[in-house]
Amino acid sequence: MANLNIKLVKSLNGRLEKHIATANSLGLRKIGDATVQPDNAQTRGKIAKIGYLLSVEETK
Protein backbone atom coordinates (compact mmCIF):
# COMPACT_ATOMS: atom_id res chain seq x y z
CA MET A 1 0.00 0.00 0.00
CA ALA A 2 1.23 3.48 -0.83
CA ASN A 3 1.84 6.18 1.74
CA LEU A 4 1.68 9.95 1.51
CA ASN A 5 4.41 12.25 2.78
CA ILE A 6 2.57 15.38 3.98
CA LYS A 7 4.33 18.62 4.94
CA LEU A 8 2.82 21.83 6.35
CA VAL A 9 4.14 24.71 4.24
CA LYS A 10 1.86 27.58 5.31
CA SER A 11 1.01 28.91 8.76
CA LEU A 12 -2.11 27.95 10.68
CA ASN A 13 -2.44 31.47 12.14
CA GLY A 14 -5.75 33.08 11.26
CA ARG A 15 -7.20 29.92 9.70
CA LEU A 16 -10.62 28.46 10.42
CA GLU A 17 -10.82 26.36 13.58
CA LYS A 18 -11.89 23.30 11.56
CA HIS A 19 -8.83 23.66 9.31
CA ILE A 20 -6.52 23.91 12.31
CA ALA A 21 -8.15 20.83 13.84
CA THR A 22 -7.71 18.93 10.57
CA ALA A 23 -4.01 19.81 10.44
CA ASN A 24 -3.61 18.74 14.07
CA SER A 25 -5.32 15.43 13.34
CA LEU A 26 -2.66 14.79 10.69
CA GLY A 27 0.06 15.55 13.26
CA LEU A 28 0.97 18.94 11.77
CA ARG A 29 1.34 21.80 14.21
CA LYS A 30 4.14 24.09 12.95
CA ILE A 31 5.44 25.12 9.53
CA GLY A 32 7.86 22.47 8.32
CA ASP A 33 6.25 19.61 10.25
CA ALA A 34 6.01 16.47 8.13
CA THR A 35 4.24 13.16 8.57
CA VAL A 36 3.70 9.94 6.67
CA GLN A 37 0.07 8.84 6.41
CA PRO A 38 -1.58 5.90 4.64
CA ASP A 39 -3.15 6.66 1.27
CA ASN A 40 -6.83 6.07 2.05
CA ALA A 41 -10.14 7.90 1.76
CA GLN A 42 -9.90 9.53 5.20
CA THR A 43 -6.45 10.98 4.53
CA ARG A 44 -7.44 12.13 1.04
CA GLY A 45 -10.47 13.92 2.51
CA LYS A 46 -8.31 15.78 5.02
CA ILE A 47 -5.89 16.78 2.28
CA ALA A 48 -8.77 18.03 0.13
CA LYS A 49 -9.97 20.21 3.01
CA ILE A 50 -6.63 21.90 3.78
CA GLY A 51 -4.64 21.23 0.63
CA TYR A 52 -3.80 24.93 0.24
CA LEU A 53 -1.63 24.64 3.38
CA LEU A 54 0.17 21.42 2.43
CA SER A 55 2.77 19.86 0.21
CA VAL A 56 1.95 16.21 -0.58
CA GLU A 57 4.17 13.55 -2.15
CA GLU A 58 3.38 9.90 -2.74
CA THR A 59 5.86 7.35 -1.37
CA LYS A 60 5.98 3.57 -1.46
mmJSON file of the N, C-alpha and C atoms, coordinates in Angstrom:
{"data_MODEL":{"atom_site":{
"group_PDB":["ATOM","ATOM","ATOM","ATOM","ATOM","ATOM","ATOM","ATOM","ATOM","ATOM","ATOM","ATOM","ATOM","ATOM","ATOM","ATOM","ATOM","ATOM","ATOM","ATOM","ATOM","ATOM","ATOM","ATOM","ATOM","ATOM","ATOM","ATOM","ATOM","ATOM","ATOM","ATOM","ATOM","ATOM","ATOM","ATOM","ATOM","ATOM","ATOM","ATOM","ATOM","ATOM","ATOM","ATOM","ATOM","ATOM","ATOM","ATOM","ATOM","ATOM","ATOM","ATOM","ATOM","ATOM","ATOM","ATOM","ATOM","ATOM","ATOM","ATOM","ATOM","ATOM","ATOM","ATOM","ATOM","ATOM","ATOM","ATOM","ATOM","ATOM","ATOM","ATOM","ATOM","ATOM","ATOM","ATOM","ATOM","ATOM","ATOM","ATOM","ATOM","ATOM","ATOM","ATOM","ATOM","ATOM","ATOM","ATOM","ATOM","ATOM","ATOM","ATOM","ATOM","ATOM","ATOM","ATOM","ATOM","ATOM","ATOM","ATOM","ATOM","ATOM","ATOM","ATOM","ATOM","ATOM","ATOM","ATOM","ATOM","ATOM","ATOM","ATOM","ATOM","ATOM","ATOM","ATOM","ATOM","ATOM","ATOM","ATOM","ATOM","ATOM","ATOM","ATOM","ATOM","ATOM","ATOM","ATOM","ATOM","ATOM","ATOM","ATOM","ATOM","ATOM","ATOM","ATOM","ATOM","ATOM","ATOM","ATOM","ATOM","ATOM","ATOM","ATOM","ATOM","ATOM","ATOM","ATOM","ATOM","ATOM","ATOM","ATOM","ATOM","ATOM","ATOM","ATOM","ATOM","ATOM","ATOM","ATOM","ATOM","ATOM","ATOM","ATOM","ATOM","ATOM","ATOM","ATOM","ATOM","ATOM","ATOM","ATOM","ATOM","ATOM","ATOM","ATOM","ATOM","ATOM","ATOM","ATOM"],
"id":[1,2,3,4,5,6,7,8,9,10,11,12,13,14,15,16,17,18,19,20,21,22,23,24,25,26,27,28,29,30,31,32,33,34,35,36,37,38,39,40,41,42,43,44,45,46,47,48,49,50,51,52,53,54,55,56,57,58,59,60,61,62,63,64,65,66,67,68,69,70,71,72,73,74,75,76,77,78,79,80,81,82,83,84,85,86,87,88,89,90,91,92,93,94,95,96,97,98,99,100,101,102,103,104,105,106,107,108,109,110,111,112,113,114,115,116,117,118,119,120,121,122,123,124,125,126,127,128,129,130,131,132,133,134,135,136,137,138,139,140,141,142,143,144,145,146,147,148,149,150,151,152,153,154,155,156,157,158,159,160,161,162,163,164,165,166,167,168,169,170,171,172,173,174,175,176,177,178,179,180],
"type_symbol":["N","C","C","N","C","C","N","C","C","N","C","C","N","C","C","N","C","C","N","C","C","N","C","C","N","C","C","N","C","C","N","C","C","N","C","C","N","C","C","N","C","C","N","C","C","N","C","C","N","C","C","N","C","C","N","C","C","N","C","C","N","C","C","N","C","C","N","C","C","N","C","C","N","C","C","N","C","C","N","C","C","N","C","C","N","C","C","N","C","C","N","C","C","N","C","C","N","C","C","N","C","C","N","C","C","N","C","C","N","C","C","N","C","C","N","C","C","N","C","C","N","C","C","N","C","C","N","C","C","N","C","C","N","C","C","N","C","C","N","C","C","N","C","C","N","C","C","N","C","C","N","C","C","N","C","C","N","C","C","N","C","C","N","C","C","N","C","C","N","C","C","N","C","C","N","C","C","N","C","C"],
"label_atom_id":["N","CA","C","N","CA","C","N","CA","C","N","CA","C","N","CA","C","N","CA","C","N","CA","C","N","CA","C","N","CA","C","N","CA","C","N","CA","C","N","CA","C","N","CA","C","N","CA","C","N","CA","C","N","CA","C","N","CA","C","N","CA","C","N","CA","C","N","CA","C","N","CA","C","N","CA","C","N","CA","C","N","CA","C","N","CA","C","N","CA","C","N","CA","C","N","CA","C","N","CA","C","N","CA","C","N","CA","C","N","CA","C","N","CA","C","N","CA","C","N","CA","C","N","CA","C","N","CA","C","N","CA","C","N","CA","C","N","CA","C","N","CA","C","N","CA","C","N","CA","C","N","CA","C","N","CA","C","N","CA","C","N","CA","C","N","CA","C","N","CA","C","N","CA","C","N","CA","C","N","CA","C","N","CA","C","N","CA","C","N","CA","C","N","CA","C","N","CA","C","N","CA","C","N","CA","C","N","CA","C"],
"label_alt_id":[null,null,null,null,null,null,null,null,null,null,null,null,null,null,null,null,null,null,null,null,null,null,null,null,null,null,null,null,null,null,null,null,null,null,null,null,null,null,null,null,null,null,null,null,null,null,null,null,null,null,null,null,null,null,null,null,null,null,null,null,null,null,null,null,null,null,null,null,null,null,null,null,null,null,null,null,null,null,null,null,null,null,null,null,null,null,null,null,null,null,null,null,null,null,null,null,null,null,null,null,null,null,null,null,null,null,null,null,null,null,null,null,null,null,null,null,null,null,null,null,null,null,null,null,null,null,null,null,null,null,null,null,null,null,null,null,null,null,null,null,null,null,null,null,null,null,null,null,null,null,null,null,null,null,null,null,null,null,null,null,null,null,null,null,null,null,null,null,null,null,null,null,null,null,null,null,null,null,null,null],
"label_comp_id":["MET","MET","MET","ALA","ALA","ALA","ASN","ASN","ASN","LEU","LEU","LEU","ASN","ASN","ASN","ILE","ILE","ILE","LYS","LYS","LYS","LEU","LEU","LEU","VAL","VAL","VAL","LYS","LYS","LYS","SER","SER","SER","LEU","LEU","LEU","ASN","ASN","ASN","GLY","GLY","GLY","ARG","ARG","ARG","LEU","LEU","LEU","GLU","GLU","GLU","LYS","LYS","LYS","HIS","HIS","HIS","ILE","ILE","ILE","ALA","ALA","ALA","THR","THR","THR","ALA","ALA","ALA","ASN","ASN","ASN","SER","SER","SER","LEU","LEU","LEU","GLY","GLY","GLY","LEU","LEU","LEU","ARG","ARG","ARG","LYS","LYS","LYS","ILE","ILE","ILE","GLY","GLY","GLY","ASP","ASP","ASP","ALA","ALA","ALA","THR","THR","THR","VAL","VAL","VAL","GLN","GLN","GLN","PRO","PRO","PRO","ASP","ASP","ASP","ASN","ASN","ASN","ALA","ALA","ALA","GLN","GLN","GLN","THR","THR","THR","ARG","ARG","ARG","GLY","GLY","GLY","LYS","LYS","LYS","ILE","ILE","ILE","ALA","ALA","ALA","LYS","LYS","LYS","ILE","ILE","ILE","GLY","GLY","GLY","TYR","TYR","TYR","LEU","LEU","LEU","LEU","LEU","LEU","SER","SER","SER","VAL","VAL","VAL","GLU","GLU","GLU","GLU","GLU","GLU","THR","THR","THR","LYS","LYS","LYS"],
"label_asym_id":["A","A","A","A","A","A","A","A","A","A","A","A","A","A","A","A","A","A","A","A","A","A","A","A","A","A","A","A","A","A","A","A","A","A","A","A","A","A","A","A","A","A","A","A","A","A","A","A","A","A","A","A","A","A","A","A","A","A","A","A","A","A","A","A","A","A","A","A","A","A","A","A","A","A","A","A","A","A","A","A","A","A","A","A","A","A","A","A","A","A","A","A","A","A","A","A","A","A","A","A","A","A","A","A","A","A","A","A","A","A","A","A","A","A","A","A","A","A","A","A","A","A","A","A","A","A","A","A","A","A","A","A","A","A","A","A","A","A","A","A","A","A","A","A","A","A","A","A","A","A","A","A","A","A","A","A","A","A","A","A","A","A","A","A","A","A","A","A","A","A","A","A","A","A","A","A","A","A","A","A"],
"label_entity_id":["1","1","1","1","1","1","1","1","1","1","1","1","1","1","1","1","1","1","1","1","1","1","1","1","1","1","1","1","1","1","1","1","1","1","1","1","1","1","1","1","1","1","1","1","1","1","1","1","1","1","1","1","1","1","1","1","1","1","1","1","1","1","1","1","1","1","1","1","1","1","1","1","1","1","1","1","1","1","1","1","1","1","1","1","1","1","1","1","1","1","1","1","1","1","1","1","1","1","1","1","1","1","1","1","1","1","1","1","1","1","1","1","1","1","1","1","1","1","1","1","1","1","1","1","1","1","1","1","1","1","1","1","1","1","1","1","1","1","1","1","1","1","1","1","1","1","1","1","1","1","1","1","1","1","1","1","1","1","1","1","1","1","1","1","1","1","1","1","1","1","1","1","1","1","1","1","1","1","1","1"],
"label_seq_id":[1,1,1,2,2,2,3,3,3,4,4,4,5,5,5,6,6,6,7,7,7,8,8,8,9,9,9,10,10,10,11,11,11,12,12,12,13,13,13,14,14,14,15,15,15,16,16,16,17,17,17,18,18,18,19,19,19,20,20,20,21,21,21,22,22,22,23,23,23,24,24,24,25,25,25,26,26,26,27,27,27,28,28,28,29,29,29,30,30,30,31,31,31,32,32,32,33,33,33,34,34,34,35,35,35,36,36,36,37,37,37,38,38,38,39,39,39,40,40,40,41,41,41,42,42,42,43,43,43,44,44,44,45,45,45,46,46,46,47,47,47,48,48,48,49,49,49,50,50,50,51,51,51,52,52,52,53,53,53,54,54,54,55,55,55,56,56,56,57,57,57,58,58,58,59,59,59,60,60,60],
"pdbx_PDB_ins_code":[null,null,null,null,null,null,null,null,null,null,null,null,null,null,null,null,null,null,null,null,null,null,null,null,null,null,null,null,null,null,null,null,null,null,null,null,null,null,null,null,null,null,null,null,null,null,null,null,null,null,null,null,null,null,null,null,null,null,null,null,null,null,null,null,null,null,null,null,null,null,null,null,null,null,null,null,null,null,null,null,null,null,null,null,null,null,null,null,null,null,null,null,null,null,null,null,null,null,null,null,null,null,null,null,null,null,null,null,null,null,null,null,null,null,null,null,null,null,null,null,null,null,null,null,null,null,null,null,null,null,null,null,null,null,null,null,null,null,null,null,null,null,null,null,null,null,null,null,null,null,null,null,null,null,null,null,null,null,null,null,null,null,null,null,null,null,null,null,null,null,null,null,null,null,null,null,null,null,null,null],
"Cartn_x":[0.844,0.0,0.883,0.481,1.23,0.977,1.954,1.839,1.989,1.558,1.679,2.572,3.558,4.412,3.793,3.306,2.568,3.373,3.554,4.328,3.516,3.516,2.822,3.733,3.296,4.14,3.623,2.402,1.86,1.381,1.364,1.006,-0.462,-0.729,-2.107,-2.718,-1.928,-2.44,-3.536,-4.651,-5.75,-6.624,-6.397,-7.201,-8.456,-9.396,-10.618,-10.288,-11.06,-10.823,-10.865,-11.787,-11.885,-10.646,-10.041,-8.834,-7.655,-7.568,-6.517,-6.669,-7.895,-8.155,-7.795,-8.062,-7.714,-6.201,-5.472,-4.01,-3.476,-4.042,-3.606,-3.883,-4.995,-5.319,-4.333,-3.699,-2.659,-1.296,-1.206,0.058,0.891,0.269,0.973,0.605,1.606,1.344,2.113,3.315,4.136,4.571,4.935,5.444,6.682,6.733,7.864,7.632,6.587,6.254,5.862,6.332,6.006,5.566,4.737,4.239,3.996,4.019,3.699,2.375,1.415,0.071,-0.283,-1.146,-1.582,-2.449,-2.36,-3.146,-4.518,-5.461,-6.825,-7.823,-9.088,-10.136,-10.137,-9.888,-9.898,-8.771,-7.578,-6.445,-6.663,-7.176,-7.437,-8.472,-9.459,-10.465,-9.871,-8.973,-8.306,-7.439,-6.735,-5.889,-6.745,-7.891,-8.775,-9.261,-9.45,-9.97,-8.926,-7.669,-6.632,-5.45,-5.707,-4.643,-3.863,-4.476,-3.803,-2.708,-2.65,-1.625,-0.505,-0.674,0.168,0.983,2.037,2.775,2.671,2.207,1.952,2.737,3.449,4.172,3.804,3.684,3.379,4.671,4.716,5.857,5.402,6.341,5.975,6.259],
"Cartn_y":[-1.19,0.0,1.243,2.234,3.484,4.358,5.203,6.178,7.575,8.557,9.953,10.686,11.407,12.254,13.652,14.122,15.38,16.374,17.578,18.62,19.902,20.545,21.827,22.939,23.674,24.712,26.127,26.257,27.577,27.582,28.752,28.914,28.623,28.175,27.947,29.185,30.239,31.465,32.09,32.417,33.083,32.171,30.871,29.92,29.543,28.939,28.464,27.384,27.342,26.361,24.929,24.656,23.301,22.946,23.922,23.656,23.396,24.135,23.906,22.523,22.143,20.826,19.716,19.919,18.927,18.766,19.875,19.811,19.092,19.401,18.742,17.248,16.848,15.428,14.677,15.39,14.791,14.822,15.454,15.545,16.736,17.745,18.94,20.124,20.71,21.804,23.084,22.941,24.087,23.986,25.117,25.116,24.218,23.381,22.471,21.095,20.93,19.606,18.694,17.445,16.472,15.178,14.436,13.162,12.23,10.948,9.939,9.305,9.363,8.843,7.821,6.857,5.901,6.595,6.095,6.661,6.001,6.594,6.07,7.221,6.891,7.899,8.963,8.572,9.53,10.555,10.075,10.983,11.89,11.333,12.133,13.221,12.931,13.919,15.066,14.737,15.783,16.655,16.024,16.778,17.696,17.216,18.026,19.256,19.112,20.209,21.303,20.912,21.905,21.817,21.404,21.232,22.503,23.656,24.93,25.236,24.459,24.64,23.596,22.603,21.423,21.223,20.43,19.861,18.344,17.652,16.214,15.478,14.413,13.552,12.11,11.324,9.901,9.116,8.211,7.347,5.908,4.993,3.574,2.964],
"Cartn_z":[0.0,0.0,0.0,-0.736,-0.83,0.391,0.659,1.735,1.15,1.921,1.513,2.497,1.965,2.78,2.753,3.901,3.976,4.802,4.26,4.939,5.007,6.175,6.352,5.859,4.839,4.241,4.489,4.983,5.309,6.749,7.35,8.758,9.025,10.238,10.684,11.334,11.519,12.137,11.293,11.931,11.264,10.421,10.478,9.697,10.464,9.773,10.415,11.441,12.525,13.58,13.048,12.131,11.564,10.76,10.08,9.308,10.238,11.33,12.311,12.927,13.259,13.84,12.852,11.583,10.569,10.474,10.48,10.443,11.676,12.843,14.072,14.035,13.423,13.343,12.44,11.523,10.687,11.381,12.541,13.264,12.852,12.246,11.771,12.65,13.298,14.209,13.873,13.292,12.948,11.492,10.903,9.534,9.485,8.477,8.32,8.904,9.716,10.248,9.095,9.167,8.129,8.78,8.075,8.572,7.394,7.676,6.67,7.063,6.16,6.41,5.339,5.664,4.643,3.586,2.371,1.269,1.268,1.997,2.048,1.938,1.96,1.76,2.851,4.092,5.196,5.029,4.711,4.535,3.33,2.243,1.041,1.318,2.152,2.51,3.307,4.235,5.024,4.138,3.203,2.279,1.402,0.96,0.13,0.89,2.194,3.011,3.229,3.467,3.778,2.82,1.611,0.629,0.334,0.5,0.236,1.263,2.353,3.38,3.275,2.418,2.433,1.169,1.33,0.209,0.374,-0.678,-0.583,-1.656,-1.227,-2.146,-1.866,-2.912,-2.737,-2.584,-1.596,-1.366,-1.347,-1.484,-1.457,-0.114],
"occupancy":[1.0,1.0,1.0,1.0,1.0,1.0,1.0,1.0,1.0,1.0,1.0,1.0,1.0,1.0,1.0,1.0,1.0,1.0,1.0,1.0,1.0,1.0,1.0,1.0,1.0,1.0,1.0,1.0,1.0,1.0,1.0,1.0,1.0,1.0,1.0,1.0,1.0,1.0,1.0,1.0,1.0,1.0,1.0,1.0,1.0,1.0,1.0,1.0,1.0,1.0,1.0,1.0,1.0,1.0,1.0,1.0,1.0,1.0,1.0,1.0,1.0,1.0,1.0,1.0,1.0,1.0,1.0,1.0,1.0,1.0,1.0,1.0,1.0,1.0,1.0,1.0,1.0,1.0,1.0,1.0,1.0,1.0,1.0,1.0,1.0,1.0,1.0,1.0,1.0,1.0,1.0,1.0,1.0,1.0,1.0,1.0,1.0,1.0,1.0,1.0,1.0,1.0,1.0,1.0,1.0,1.0,1.0,1.0,1.0,1.0,1.0,1.0,1.0,1.0,1.0,1.0,1.0,1.0,1.0,1.0,1.0,1.0,1.0,1.0,1.0,1.0,1.0,1.0,1.0,1.0,1.0,1.0,1.0,1.0,1.0,1.0,1.0,1.0,1.0,1.0,1.0,1.0,1.0,1.0,1.0,1.0,1.0,1.0,1.0,1.0,1.0,1.0,1.0,1.0,1.0,1.0,1.0,1.0,1.0,1.0,1.0,1.0,1.0,1.0,1.0,1.0,1.0,1.0,1.0,1.0,1.0,1.0,1.0,1.0,1.0,1.0,1.0,1.0,1.0,1.0],
"B_iso_or_equiv":[0.0,0.0,0.0,0.0,0.0,0.0,0.0,0.0,0.0,0.0,0.0,0.0,0.0,0.0,0.0,0.0,0.0,0.0,0.0,0.0,0.0,0.0,0.0,0.0,0.0,0.0,0.0,0.0,0.0,0.0,0.0,0.0,0.0,0.0,0.0,0.0,0.0,0.0,0.0,0.0,0.0,0.0,0.0,0.0,0.0,0.0,0.0,0.0,0.0,0.0,0.0,0.0,0.0,0.0,0.0,0.0,0.0,0.0,0.0,0.0,0.0,0.0,0.0,0.0,0.0,0.0,0.0,0.0,0.0,0.0,0.0,0.0,0.0,0.0,0.0,0.0,0.0,0.0,0.0,0.0,0.0,0.0,0.0,0.0,0.0,0.0,0.0,0.0,0.0,0.0,0.0,0.0,0.0,0.0,0.0,0.0,0.0,0.0,0.0,0.0,0.0,0.0,0.0,0.0,0.0,0.0,0.0,0.0,0.0,0.0,0.0,0.0,0.0,0.0,0.0,0.0,0.0,0.0,0.0,0.0,0.0,0.0,0.0,0.0,0.0,0.0,0.0,0.0,0.0,0.0,0.0,0.0,0.0,0.0,0.0,0.0,0.0,0.0,0.0,0.0,0.0,0.0,0.0,0.0,0.0,0.0,0.0,0.0,0.0,0.0,0.0,0.0,0.0,0.0,0.0,0.0,0.0,0.0,0.0,0.0,0.0,0.0,0.0,0.0,0.0,0.0,0.0,0.0,0.0,0.0,0.0,0.0,0.0,0.0,0.0,0.0,0.0,0.0,0.0,0.0],
"pdbx_formal_charge":[null,null,null,null,null,null,null,null,null,null,null,null,null,null,null,null,null,null,null,null,null,null,null,null,null,null,null,null,null,null,null,null,null,null,null,null,null,null,null,null,null,null,null,null,null,null,null,null,null,null,null,null,null,null,null,null,null,null,null,null,null,null,null,null,null,null,null,null,null,null,null,null,null,null,null,null,null,null,null,null,null,null,null,null,null,null,null,null,null,null,null,null,null,null,null,null,null,null,null,null,null,null,null,null,null,null,null,null,null,null,null,null,null,null,null,null,null,null,null,null,null,null,null,null,null,null,null,null,null,null,null,null,null,null,null,null,null,null,null,null,null,null,null,null,null,null,null,null,null,null,null,null,null,null,null,null,null,null,null,null,null,null,null,null,null,null,null,null,null,null,null,null,null,null,null,null,null,null,null,null],
"auth_seq_id":[1,1,1,2,2,2,3,3,3,4,4,4,5,5,5,6,6,6,7,7,7,8,8,8,9,9,9,10,10,10,11,11,11,12,12,12,13,13,13,14,14,14,15,15,15,16,16,16,17,17,17,18,18,18,19,19,19,20,20,20,21,21,21,22,22,22,23,23,23,24,24,24,25,25,25,26,26,26,27,27,27,28,28,28,29,29,29,30,30,30,31,31,31,32,32,32,33,33,33,34,34,34,35,35,35,36,36,36,37,37,37,38,38,38,39,39,39,40,40,40,41,41,41,42,42,42,43,43,43,44,44,44,45,45,45,46,46,46,47,47,47,48,48,48,49,49,49,50,50,50,51,51,51,52,52,52,53,53,53,54,54,54,55,55,55,56,56,56,57,57,57,58,58,58,59,59,59,60,60,60],
"auth_comp_id":["MET","MET","MET","ALA","ALA","ALA","ASN","ASN","ASN","LEU","LEU","LEU","ASN","ASN","ASN","ILE","ILE","ILE","LYS","LYS","LYS","LEU","LEU","LEU","VAL","VAL","VAL","LYS","LYS","LYS","SER","SER","SER","LEU","LEU","LEU","ASN","ASN","ASN","GLY","GLY","GLY","ARG","ARG","ARG","LEU","LEU","LEU","GLU","GLU","GLU","LYS","LYS","LYS","HIS","HIS","HIS","ILE","ILE","ILE","ALA","ALA","ALA","THR","THR","THR","ALA","ALA","ALA","ASN","ASN","ASN","SER","SER","SER","LEU","LEU","LEU","GLY","GLY","GLY","LEU","LEU","LEU","ARG","ARG","ARG","LYS","LYS","LYS","ILE","ILE","ILE","GLY","GLY","GLY","ASP","ASP","ASP","ALA","ALA","ALA","THR","THR","THR","VAL","VAL","VAL","GLN","GLN","GLN","PRO","PRO","PRO","ASP","ASP","ASP","ASN","ASN","ASN","ALA","ALA","ALA","GLN","GLN","GLN","THR","THR","THR","ARG","ARG","ARG","GLY","GLY","GLY","LYS","LYS","LYS","ILE","ILE","ILE","ALA","ALA","ALA","LYS","LYS","LYS","ILE","ILE","ILE","GLY","GLY","GLY","TYR","TYR","TYR","LEU","LEU","LEU","LEU","LEU","LEU","SER","SER","SER","VAL","VAL","VAL","GLU","GLU","GLU","GLU","GLU","GLU","THR","THR","THR","LYS","LYS","LYS"],
"auth_asym_id":["A","A","A","A","A","A","A","A","A","A","A","A","A","A","A","A","A","A","A","A","A","A","A","A","A","A","A","A","A","A","A","A","A","A","A","A","A","A","A","A","A","A","A","A","A","A","A","A","A","A","A","A","A","A","A","A","A","A","A","A","A","A","A","A","A","A","A","A","A","A","A","A","A","A","A","A","A","A","A","A","A","A","A","A","A","A","A","A","A","A","A","A","A","A","A","A","A","A","A","A","A","A","A","A","A","A","A","A","A","A","A","A","A","A","A","A","A","A","A","A","A","A","A","A","A","A","A","A","A","A","A","A","A","A","A","A","A","A","A","A","A","A","A","A","A","A","A","A","A","A","A","A","A","A","A","A","A","A","A","A","A","A","A","A","A","A","A","A","A","A","A","A","A","A","A","A","A","A","A","A"],
"auth_atom_id":["N","CA","C","N","CA","C","N","CA","C","N","CA","C","N","CA","C","N","CA","C","N","CA","C","N","CA","C","N","CA","C","N","CA","C","N","CA","C","N","CA","C","N","CA","C","N","CA","C","N","CA","C","N","CA","C","N","CA","C","N","CA","C","N","CA","C","N","CA","C","N","CA","C","N","CA","C","N","CA","C","N","CA","C","N","CA","C","N","CA","C","N","CA","C","N","CA","C","N","CA","C","N","CA","C","N","CA","C","N","CA","C","N","CA","C","N","CA","C","N","CA","C","N","CA","C","N","CA","C","N","CA","C","N","CA","C","N","CA","C","N","CA","C","N","CA","C","N","CA","C","N","CA","C","N","CA","C","N","CA","C","N","CA","C","N","CA","C","N","CA","C","N","CA","C","N","CA","C","N","CA","C","N","CA","C","N","CA","C","N","CA","C","N","CA","C","N","CA","C","N","CA","C","N","CA","C","N","CA","C"],
"pdbx_PDB_model_num":[1,1,1,1,1,1,1,1,1,1,1,1,1,1,1,1,1,1,1,1,1,1,1,1,1,1,1,1,1,1,1,1,1,1,1,1,1,1,1,1,1,1,1,1,1,1,1,1,1,1,1,1,1,1,1,1,1,1,1,1,1,1,1,1,1,1,1,1,1,1,1,1,1,1,1,1,1,1,1,1,1,1,1,1,1,1,1,1,1,1,1,1,1,1,1,1,1,1,1,1,1,1,1,1,1,1,1,1,1,1,1,1,1,1,1,1,1,1,1,1,1,1,1,1,1,1,1,1,1,1,1,1,1,1,1,1,1,1,1,1,1,1,1,1,1,1,1,1,1,1,1,1,1,1,1,1,1,1,1,1,1,1,1,1,1,1,1,1,1,1,1,1,1,1,1,1,1,1,1,1]
}}}
